[in-house]
Amino acid sequence: MTQPSLLAQLRAGLTTGSAAETQEIAARFAAGLPAETVIALHGDLGVGKTTFVQGLARGLGVTEPVTSPTFNIFVVHRGAGRTLVHLDAYRLTGPAQLDALMLEDFLRAPFCLAVEWPDRITAWLPPDTIHLELGITADDRHTVRLRGAGNLNV
């Protein structure tokens, strides 16, 4: 019997026991992403959104350290053939403020835009955005669940 695909596992929801395990799932996920992808990472403070982005970065060939862009609002990381733009929308008040940042100038093909706190800019997100819900269980394990498949061919 074959193991379910990563997408099927993410749809059902995966539970991880460590940051390294969360990053490994994200790196595997990154390997199958289309060339231009927007990923919305939903979840409360401390659920592992930046940890997930660190794994995405590794999967996209980014070798530099990835930290939360809270104070910069967004950071551009160049990978092996891909660009990761990591956006923290927490301090944004709406799409108009995001437009003023001219973020589109950094979304050069092929790119992956990972958005923390996407609920602050929902109207700005494209319809094919991939939505992931991150959480913490009662026993302090982390969860990742695919909520919307966006432009994934599944």
Backbone as CSV, one residue per row, in Angstrom:
resi,resn,N_x,N_y,N_z,CA_x,CA_y,CA_z,C_x,C_y,C_z
1,MET,0.847,-1.188,0.000,0.000,0.000,0.000,0.887,1.244,0.000
2,THR,0.585,2.214,-0.889,1.397,3.422,-0.982,0.945,4.450,0.047
3,GLN,1.890,5.298,0.430,1.572,6.365,1.366,0.799,7.452,0.644
4,PRO,-0.120,8.133,1.351,-0.843,9.237,0.705,0.139,10.342,0.316
5,SER,-0.200,11.065,-0.732,0.648,12.178,-1.165,0.698,13.246,-0.074
6,LEU,1.714,14.083,-0.153,1.843,15.166,0.813,0.608,16.061,0.783
7,LEU,0.076,16.339,-0.410,-1.123,17.184,-0.502,-2.306,16.538,0.207
8,ALA,-2.472,15.240,0.026,-3.563,14.536,0.712,-3.366,14.592,2.220
9,GLN,-2.121,14.431,2.651,-1.835,14.508,4.087,-2.115,15.905,4.627
10,LEU,-1.726,16.926,3.858,-1.976,18.300,4.298,-3.465,18.620,4.322
11,ARG,-4.199,18.088,3.376,-5.659,18.296,3.393,-6.273,17.712,4.659
12,ALA,-5.807,16.542,5.048,-6.316,15.886,6.254,-5.785,16.560,7.508
13,GLY,-4.631,17.221,7.394,-3.985,17.872,8.530,-2.838,17.036,9.045
14,LEU,-1.673,17.646,9.134,-0.482,16.980,9.653,-0.132,17.551,11.015
15,THR,0.364,16.715,11.895,0.827,17.145,13.206,2.323,16.888,13.276
16,THR,3.067,17.882,13.738,4.516,17.748,13.843,4.940,17.862,15.292
17,GLY,6.073,17.239,15.596,6.565,17.250,16.967,7.743,18.177,17.183
18,SER,8.221,18.833,16.092,9.377,19.712,16.242,9.389,20.741,15.111
19,ALA,10.169,21.795,15.331,10.333,22.806,14.289,10.989,22.179,13.060
20,ALA,11.947,21.294,13.268,12.635,20.636,12.150,11.651,19.823,11.313
21,GLU,10.713,19.170,11.955,9.715,18.380,11.225,8.781,19.295,10.424
22,THR,8.382,20.410,11.004,7.555,21.386,10.284,8.309,21.928,9.079
23,GLN,9.585,22.237,9.256,10.396,22.750,8.151,10.557,21.705,7.053
24,GLU,10.693,20.445,7.421,10.830,19.380,6.430,9.562,19.255,5.587
25,ILE,8.405,19.336,6.225,7.131,19.290,5.489,7.056,20.468,4.520
26,ALA,7.435,21.654,4.995,7.394,22.847,4.144,8.365,22.728,2.974
27,ALA,9.544,22.170,3.205,10.524,22.002,2.124,9.982,21.039,1.071
28,ARG,9.357,19.963,1.500,8.753,19.019,0.560,7.616,19.682,-0.209
29,PHE,6.819,20.479,0.480,5.710,21.207,-0.130,6.233,22.168,-1.197
30,ALA,7.325,22.877,-0.896,7.906,23.852,-1.822,8.308,23.198,-3.131
31,ALA,8.782,21.962,-3.065,9.260,21.269,-4.256,8.169,21.111,-5.318
32,GLY,6.911,21.073,-4.914,5.826,20.880,-5.863,5.035,22.130,-6.199
33,LEU,5.516,23.286,-5.779,4.766,24.522,-6.019,4.941,25.028,-7.443
34,PRO,3.870,25.565,-8.015,3.979,26.195,-9.339,4.937,27.389,-9.288
35,ALA,5.352,27.864,-10.458,6.346,28.931,-10.564,5.928,30.217,-9.850
36,GLU,4.706,30.647,-9.996,4.211,31.849,-9.319,3.150,31.414,-8.320
37,THR,3.484,31.522,-7.048,2.603,31.012,-6.004,2.476,32.016,-4.877
38,VAL,1.252,32.179,-4.379,1.011,32.959,-3.163,0.462,31.992,-2.125
39,ILE,1.100,31.985,-0.956,0.694,31.116,0.139,0.298,31.988,1.313
40,ALA,-0.926,31.818,1.796,-1.419,32.540,2.964,-1.301,31.613,4.168
41,LEU,-0.560,32.060,5.170,-0.333,31.267,6.380,-1.183,31.828,7.509
42,HIS,-2.238,31.096,7.841,-3.185,31.527,8.872,-2.816,30.887,10.204
43,GLY,-3.042,31.617,11.285,-2.822,31.058,12.614,-2.400,32.131,13.592
44,ASP,-2.576,31.822,14.855,-2.246,32.757,15.920,-0.739,32.921,16.078
45,LEU,-0.351,33.851,16.911,1.041,34.097,17.243,1.663,32.830,17.818
46,GLY,2.832,32.470,17.318,3.573,31.344,17.877,3.215,29.969,17.358
47,VAL,2.403,29.889,16.306,1.988,28.572,15.800,2.977,27.981,14.800
48,GLY,3.971,28.741,14.378,4.977,28.199,13.479,4.937,28.720,12.053
49,LYS,4.339,29.880,11.843,4.274,30.430,10.480,5.676,30.706,9.929
50,THR,6.511,31.376,10.707,7.863,31.660,10.243,8.668,30.370,10.122
51,THR,8.463,29.433,11.013,9.130,28.130,10.924,8.773,27.451,9.615
52,PHE,7.503,27.513,9.230,7.066,26.930,7.959,7.759,27.639,6.798
53,VAL,7.853,28.964,6.844,8.501,29.724,5.776,9.987,29.369,5.697
54,GLN,10.622,29.101,6.821,12.025,28.677,6.801,12.178,27.380,6.007
55,GLY,11.246,26.466,6.176,11.266,25.230,5.401,10.990,25.476,3.927
56,LEU,10.025,26.353,3.640,9.756,26.730,2.243,11.029,27.263,1.591
57,ALA,11.704,28.138,2.312,12.923,28.748,1.789,13.951,27.678,1.448
58,ARG,14.149,26.743,2.346,15.109,25.672,2.084,14.701,24.883,0.847
59,GLY,13.399,24.586,0.721,12.895,23.845,-0.424,13.019,24.612,-1.736
60,LEU,13.099,25.934,-1.656,13.253,26.776,-2.847,14.716,27.111,-3.127
61,GLY,15.612,26.543,-2.326,17.034,26.761,-2.553,17.611,28.005,-1.914
62,VAL,16.884,28.609,-0.980,17.400,29.783,-0.260,18.378,29.274,0.799
63,THR,19.568,29.861,0.840,20.574,29.410,1.803,20.787,30.400,2.949
64,GLU,20.318,31.615,2.812,20.489,32.610,3.875,19.471,32.367,4.986
65,PRO,19.749,32.877,6.182,18.792,32.714,7.290,17.471,33.433,6.995
66,VAL,16.376,32.842,7.435,15.045,33.424,7.263,14.470,33.677,8.652
67,THR,14.147,34.934,8.924,13.531,35.309,10.194,12.233,36.056,9.905
68,SER,11.474,36.322,10.931,10.211,37.025,10.756,10.463,38.443,10.239
69,PRO,9.717,38.859,9.209,9.897,40.210,8.675,9.011,41.249,9.357
70,THR,8.631,41.024,10.598,7.680,41.900,11.291,8.049,43.372,11.164
71,PHE,9.285,43.722,11.412,9.663,45.131,11.415,9.973,45.651,10.016
72,ASN,10.374,44.780,9.102,10.643,45.175,7.717,9.387,45.088,6.857
73,ILE,8.395,44.406,7.302,7.141,44.079,6.632,7.349,42.993,5.584
74,PHE,8.346,43.120,4.722,8.649,42.002,3.829,10.146,41.921,3.574
75,VAL,10.581,40.696,3.249,11.983,40.424,2.943,12.020,39.576,1.681
76,VAL,12.965,39.866,0.812,13.152,39.113,-0.427,14.359,38.196,-0.257
77,HIS,14.152,36.913,-0.523,15.225,35.916,-0.447,15.381,35.299,-1.827
78,ARG,16.590,35.304,-2.347,16.861,34.703,-3.650,17.309,33.264,-3.451
79,GLY,16.626,32.357,-4.131,16.980,30.948,-4.063,17.569,30.476,-5.372
80,ALA,17.740,29.183,-5.480,18.282,28.580,-6.700,17.195,28.559,-7.766
81,GLY,17.100,29.630,-8.530,16.110,29.696,-9.599,14.750,30.220,-9.171
82,ARG,14.546,30.445,-7.883,13.263,30.963,-7.379,13.536,32.111,-6.417
83,THR,12.560,32.980,-6.279,12.617,34.059,-5.298,11.498,33.845,-4.296
84,LEU,11.847,33.943,-3.027,10.862,33.867,-1.951,10.685,35.266,-1.389
85,VAL,9.454,35.753,-1.405,9.128,37.025,-0.776,8.302,36.679,0.455
86,HIS,8.813,37.060,1.620,8.196,36.727,2.909,7.576,38.006,3.471
87,LEU,6.264,38.030,3.542,5.510,39.214,3.967,4.824,38.961,5.291
88,ASP,4.988,39.890,6.218,4.266,39.848,7.490,3.274,41.015,7.460
89,ALA,2.008,40.707,7.245,0.986,41.742,7.082,0.385,42.203,8.411
90,TYR,0.931,41.770,9.531,0.344,42.069,10.839,0.144,43.564,11.067
91,ARG,1.116,44.371,10.707,1.026,45.818,10.965,0.334,46.591,9.859
92,LEU,-0.084,45.901,8.810,-0.779,46.582,7.721,-2.252,46.760,8.070
93,THR,-2.798,47.882,7.638,-4.203,48.160,7.943,-5.133,47.827,6.789
94,GLY,-4.547,47.495,5.630,-5.393,47.141,4.495,-4.605,47.109,3.208
95,PRO,-5.272,46.728,2.133,-4.616,46.595,0.830,-3.977,47.886,0.315
96,ALA,-4.558,49.051,0.615,-4.001,50.315,0.128,-2.601,50.542,0.692
97,GLN,-2.405,50.205,1.956,-1.093,50.350,2.564,-0.097,49.383,1.913
98,LEU,-0.557,48.204,1.574,0.298,47.228,0.899,0.672,47.720,-0.498
99,ASP,-0.263,48.309,-1.204,0.027,48.842,-2.535,1.138,49.895,-2.474
100,ALA,1.160,50.689,-1.417,2.177,51.726,-1.262,3.582,51.138,-1.110
101,LEU,3.687,49.896,-0.695,4.987,49.237,-0.553,5.579,48.817,-1.889
102,MET,4.773,48.842,-2.944,5.184,48.432,-4.288,5.747,47.009,-4.297
103,LEU,5.100,46.128,-3.578,5.531,44.739,-3.466,5.580,44.044,-4.821
104,GLU,4.681,44.421,-5.717,4.634,43.790,-7.038,5.970,43.885,-7.776
105,ASP,6.768,44.917,-7.462,8.070,45.080,-8.108,9.024,43.932,-7.782
106,PHE,8.772,43.227,-6.683,9.645,42.135,-6.260,9.106,40.767,-6.660
107,LEU,7.904,40.730,-7.195,7.291,39.469,-7.581,7.648,39.160,-9.034
108,ARG,8.883,38.842,-9.237,9.393,38.502,-10.567,9.393,36.985,-10.721
109,ALA,8.943,36.525,-11.864,8.850,35.088,-12.114,10.236,34.449,-12.087
110,PRO,10.362,33.279,-11.572,9.374,32.569,-10.740,9.510,32.990,-9.280
111,PHE,8.393,33.157,-8.616,8.404,33.604,-7.223,7.458,32.778,-6.371
112,CYS,7.691,32.867,-5.083,6.758,32.345,-4.083,6.586,33.460,-3.070
113,LEU,5.364,33.899,-2.863,5.056,34.914,-1.858,4.388,34.208,-0.694
114,ALA,5.034,34.250,0.471,4.477,33.656,1.685,3.996,34.791,2.581
115,VAL,2.708,34.776,2.926,2.089,35.871,3.671,1.663,35.404,5.052
116,GLU,2.269,36.003,6.076,1.814,35.784,7.445,0.759,36.841,7.749
117,TRP,-0.258,36.479,8.512,-1.388,37.347,8.853,-2.142,37.805,7.608
118,PRO,-2.510,36.898,6.721,-3.157,37.275,5.455,-4.553,37.873,5.633
119,ASP,-5.175,37.662,6.779,-6.517,38.204,6.984,-6.520,39.730,6.957
120,ARG,-5.366,40.344,7.146,-5.269,41.809,7.115,-5.347,42.357,5.689
121,ILE,-5.069,41.491,4.695,-5.026,41.959,3.299,-5.801,41.020,2.374
122,THR,-6.847,40.427,2.868,-7.610,39.431,2.106,-7.996,39.934,0.720
123,ALA,-8.445,41.169,0.609,-8.884,41.700,-0.685,-7.738,41.798,-1.685
124,TRP,-6.502,41.869,-1.224,-5.340,42.001,-2.099,-4.876,40.644,-2.634
125,LEU,-5.168,39.577,-1.916,-4.681,38.245,-2.297,-5.355,37.768,-3.576
126,PRO,-4.587,37.152,-4.477,-5.199,36.636,-5.711,-6.119,35.453,-5.422
127,PRO,-7.079,35.182,-6.300,-8.034,34.099,-6.064,-7.392,32.715,-5.990
128,ASP,-6.227,32.540,-6.605,-5.587,31.223,-6.586,-4.594,31.052,-5.434
129,THR,-4.715,31.886,-4.406,-3.856,31.781,-3.225,-4.043,30.424,-2.555
130,ILE,-2.940,29.840,-2.122,-2.960,28.595,-1.356,-3.073,28.982,0.116
131,HIS,-4.048,28.417,0.818,-4.270,28.757,2.226,-3.887,27.585,3.114
132,LEU,-3.003,27.852,4.073,-2.604,26.859,5.057,-2.976,27.362,6.445
133,GLU,-3.559,26.488,7.238,-3.931,26.807,8.622,-2.919,26.139,9.541
134,LEU,-2.271,26.934,10.386,-1.316,26.400,11.343,-1.878,26.565,12.741
135,GLY,-1.604,25.609,13.600,-2.131,25.663,14.959,-1.266,24.882,15.926
136,ILE,-1.690,24.869,17.179,-1.009,24.132,18.245,-2.048,23.284,18.961
137,THR,-1.718,22.020,19.189,-2.618,21.107,19.903,-2.474,21.308,21.412
138,ALA,-3.350,20.664,22.174,-3.324,20.770,23.629,-2.008,20.252,24.218
139,ASP,-1.358,19.326,23.507,-0.080,18.793,24.005,1.124,19.484,23.358
140,ASP,0.926,20.724,22.876,1.980,21.582,22.330,2.638,21.062,21.059
141,ARG,1.941,20.248,20.305,2.429,19.855,18.990,1.837,20.823,17.975
142,HIS,2.477,20.939,16.831,2.033,21.893,15.819,1.273,21.172,14.706
143,THR,0.308,21.876,14.132,-0.499,21.304,13.054,-0.415,22.189,11.816
144,VAL,-0.514,21.547,10.666,-0.549,22.241,9.377,-1.651,21.584,8.567
145,ARG,-2.577,22.405,8.057,-3.673,21.858,7.260,-3.901,22.738,6.041
146,LEU,-3.998,22.085,4.880,-4.298,22.784,3.636,-5.777,23.128,3.635
147,ARG,-6.062,24.421,3.592,-7.439,24.899,3.651,-7.983,25.245,2.269
148,GLY,-7.115,25.644,1.383,-7.510,25.977,0.012,-6.348,25.678,-0.902
149,ALA,-6.582,24.938,-1.961,-5.485,24.461,-2.798,-4.996,25.483,-3.808
150,GLY,-5.671,26.614,-3.941,-5.189,27.647,-4.851,-4.923,27.115,-6.237
151,ASN,-3.713,27.337,-6.730,-3.379,26.927,-8.094,-2.608,25.606,-8.159
152,LEU,-2.738,24.786,-7.122,-2.093,23.473,-7.158,-2.897,22.548,-8.044
153,ASN,-2.237,21.790,-8.856,-2.904,20.808,-9.705,-3.079,19.521,-8.930
154,VAL,-4.210,19.398,-8.279,-4.471,18.207,-7.462,-5.810,17.615,-7.828
